[in-house]
């Protein structure tokens, strides 16, 4: 019985095979030629593009009689030069995309791939390109903003007023978040660019962190304890600063200082009984005998520092009862601002806690006898600012470096306080649009000044203002005209919008 079943099965298979052999072949695959696609890359070589610039490619594609509508297109590139993962840049025939990638290391390139897919049969035609990304983060303004009040991003503005030998305008947005794939935790409250050991860095502080970014490619160099020789239990940053051959960091009332061009990290803070404020009078002149002066709100007197090297000690000012004021005994004041006059006097704007009076305390630069005896900054005069318009509610005080002018903000107005004599005058300089709030104010100085001599004519000649209104941040640059009066060339100002709330601006070189 089993043998019969086997015979029947074999017979059925043979019959079926015979029927299939007699069936006519209706396919046309043997006579329909598939139209091929070729992409001409003759003479293309390695494509170079500057970081954050737009790469445009219009490939020469030969598809015979077929039109562009017969295909789909995909451009992709590997974000990590040593990885095989790709991100899509465009799905159009021609490429036009901003390249937000790290600069290419020497002898290495990114892989850009064009894939042309035939819709009718799914065949893919793949063309690779080599792309070299060049560094494009040059001299300009570094801008920190926040869109949610919890995180910050950093942008770079390059334009002739703040960039040497540059005739265009280029605003590179989201530089930090693009390169590091995340934003900065917290709101940045101050930025500063300088040389830190082997790297030029942009350093910043938030309410609970200090961080350094490499100016070369904007990668994060370090944060908090990464930047210190000895670990710290907590961080409450107040200010960053610069003096002659010294870089300063104030945290929780303590001062840390070092010449960072020769130091890999920050040392321990000064051993002092004084409470250091965020508002500091800092001198960068090599010929002065005191490079730092500040008012200690807790102890009610002024303090000075001679040097970052031969006498790294903070001193209380000696008693000066016969002078314009006693720098050793001035209780009950609040720090509003500090700076230097054109002849290097220390300027301290203080507010009396009891009366609310606001006065400018002027102290001369320190001198010495040619040896080791230093005569500290001496009290010279008090200039009363209490009659200035809106001064009781004023904020964002900025001293001009080469004029006896101080800008301040009250309400939606910017004022100039002129203190060339003992009787100051006050004049309105600019009115912000209704509903706009000023969030940052500074005067442009070329990056790395004073370590490097300025080479750009706008140094100390541009007022930088950031404002916020209607959910949008705006950066405005005013040329400063009429030296000594603090006038602004409002008609020729430059404005840049589309930011979050701008909290800090500095220059890099």
Secondary structure as UniProt FT lines:
FT   HELIX           2..22
FT   TURN            29..31
FT   STRAND          38..40
FT   TURN            42..44
FT   STRAND          46..50
FT   TURN            51..52
FT   STRAND          54..57
FT   STRAND          60..62
FT   TURN            64..65
FT   HELIX           68..70
FT   STRAND          71..77
FT   TURN            81..82
FT   STRAND          87..90
FT   STRAND          95..98
FT   TURN            106..107
FT   STRAND          110..118
FT   TURN            119..121
FT   STRAND          124..134
FT   STRAND          140..146
FT   STRAND          151..158
FT   TURN            160..162
FT   TURN            164..165
FT   STRAND          170..172
FT   TURN            173..174
FT   HELIX           175..180
FT   STRAND          184..185
FT   STRAND          190..196
FT   TURN            197..198
FT   STRAND          199..205
FT   STRAND          210..214
FT   TURN            215..217
FT   STRAND          220..223
FT   HELIX           224..227
FT   STRAND          237..243
FT   TURN            244..245
FT   STRAND          246..251
FT   TURN            252..253
FT   STRAND          254..258
FT   HELIX           260..262
FT   STRAND          281..282
FT   TURN            286..287
FT   STRAND          292..296
FT   TURN            297..300
FT   STRAND          301..305
FT   TURN            310..311
FT   STRAND          314..316
FT   TURN            321..322
FT   TURN            327..328
FT   STRAND          333..340
FT   TURN            342..343
FT   STRAND          346..352
FT   TURN            353..355
FT   STRAND          358..363
FT   STRAND          367..368
FT   STRAND          374..375
FT   STRAND          379..384
FT   TURN            386..387
FT   TURN            389..390
FT   HELIX           391..393
FT   STRAND          395..399
FT   STRAND          405..410
FT   TURN            411..412
FT   STRAND          413..418
FT   STRAND          425..431
FT   TURN            434..435
FT   STRAND          437..443
FT   TURN            447..451
FT   TURN            457..460
FT   STRAND          462..469
FT   TURN            470..471
FT   STRAND          472..481
FT   TURN            483..486
FT   STRAND          487..499
FT   STRAND          501..508
//
